[in-house]
Amino acid sequence: MATVASTTPQLRGYQQWLPDLQLGLQNLMLHRLRSLLTMLGMIFGVAAVVTMLSIGAGARQKVMALIEQMGVRNLIVEAKETTEWQAHQKVRKISPGLTFQDYRVIQDDVGGIAASTPRKRMIPSKILPKSQQDQPAVYGVNPSYQTIGGLHLLEGRFFDQKEEKRSAPVCVLGAAAASSLFGASDAIGQYVKVNEQWFRVIGVASPQLSSQTEMAGVPNQDTNNILYVPLNAAMLRLEDSYSDVRDEIDGIYLHLEESADISAVAQVVRAILDTSHHAAGDFSVIVPAELLAEQQRTERLFNAVMVAIASISLLVGGIGIMNIMLASILERTREIGVRRAVGARQSDIVRQFVVEAMLISFVGGSFGIVFGFMMSRLIAWLAGWSTIVTAASIILAFGVSITVGLVFGIYPAMKAAQLDPVEAIRYE
């Protein structure tokens, strides 16, 4: 008996809402065109929120993946080089450029470095087999680059320290470089002629993400279209056509221990290089961990701005709901008066009209989610962008639409409830 008594108020609560739901659905179906036009604001508003957030999520995911690929425990020093002789001479009066001496000083004076490598990058004047795409770049690095750069191999192996010391003519191909030079053939054991030197292919790297534009000081480079060779082999065997206006090395990669303070180490590295380069500003120190944190802050701001912009459509939809509900009150004044006369309370009238407003928001929000999903896929297909419809964007857009319907439905509902029953029955 106690259980029945405790559940009876809950059943009564449901029983009070069910007739209003049925009545609301009947009224919406009775005026289908008007209901659809009222929902359009909610449909487009929700679709705009879902679409904008999906575009932002796709773009952010790619940027975040690129930053993480750079290594959150890494520091990267990039030389700011120029191929113009006059500009080069102006800088050289102040700074010697990035050198092996800089690399050795950083190794000796900076603590917390687990692995490191200089980098010598060059574009060969000719390469055989002939590349079917853009000419691959050559990266001269130490064997530790595989760990620092998070480089995984599809097949073969990376060169080792012995091959580095004896300047062995071996190379590892990026995924695009292997495909461009050898097509579907197995590249392992094949030979690539770079300028006038032959290099034996000993490995092929897995595909990596690439940025189409310069990002945070990192030069635009297709990371899949690269030949990795031992640093000594690059320095001794390959001639750089721009050697007169190039730094001795053009990059330094540092992988830090887990206990190291990345920001503090970055400050020390900047101070060392500023001293040896006499503040010439011909280098940049890139801290992927700081870029990651900055990207996360930008992501939160971007989400807030996009939701605010898209919510304007939802606001317009809410105003439309209020306008239609007020007009509906005039049409149904006699109905309201009759309900009040037969015993309906003001709360019953409020609930009736709030339920109708919520139904409009619910149905409009549902159609909006479907429309937004289709729009995001269409944009991805037409523009070639990466779009991701997240559960958070759907919940946010749907929640806002329901809230707007509730807020803009309360005033018409209260206005309807305050009608005088006698005057309402007499209304023509």
Buried (B, 14 or more C-beta within 10 A) or exposed (E): EEEEEEEEEEEEEEEEEEEBBEBBBEBBEEBEEBBBEBBBBBBBBBBBBBBBBBBBBBBBBBBBEBBBBBBBBBBBBBBBBBEEEEEBEEBBEEBBBBBBEBBEBBEEEBEBBBBBBBBBBBEBEEBEBEBEEEBBBBBBBBBBBBBBBBBEBBBBEBBBEEBBEEBBBBBBBBBBBBBBBBEEEEBBEBEBEBBEBEBEBBBBBEEBBBBEEEBBBBBEBBBBBBBBBBBBBBBEBBEBEEEEBBBBBBBBBBBBEEEBEBEEBBEBBBEBBBEBBEEBEBBBBBBBBBBBBEBEEEBEEBBEEBBEEBBEBBBBBBEBBBEBBBEBBEEBBEBBBBBBEEEBEBEBBBBBBBBBBBBBBBBBBBBBBEBBBEBBBEBBEEEEBBBBBBEEBBEBBBEBBBEBBBBBBBBBBBBBBEBEBEEBBEBE
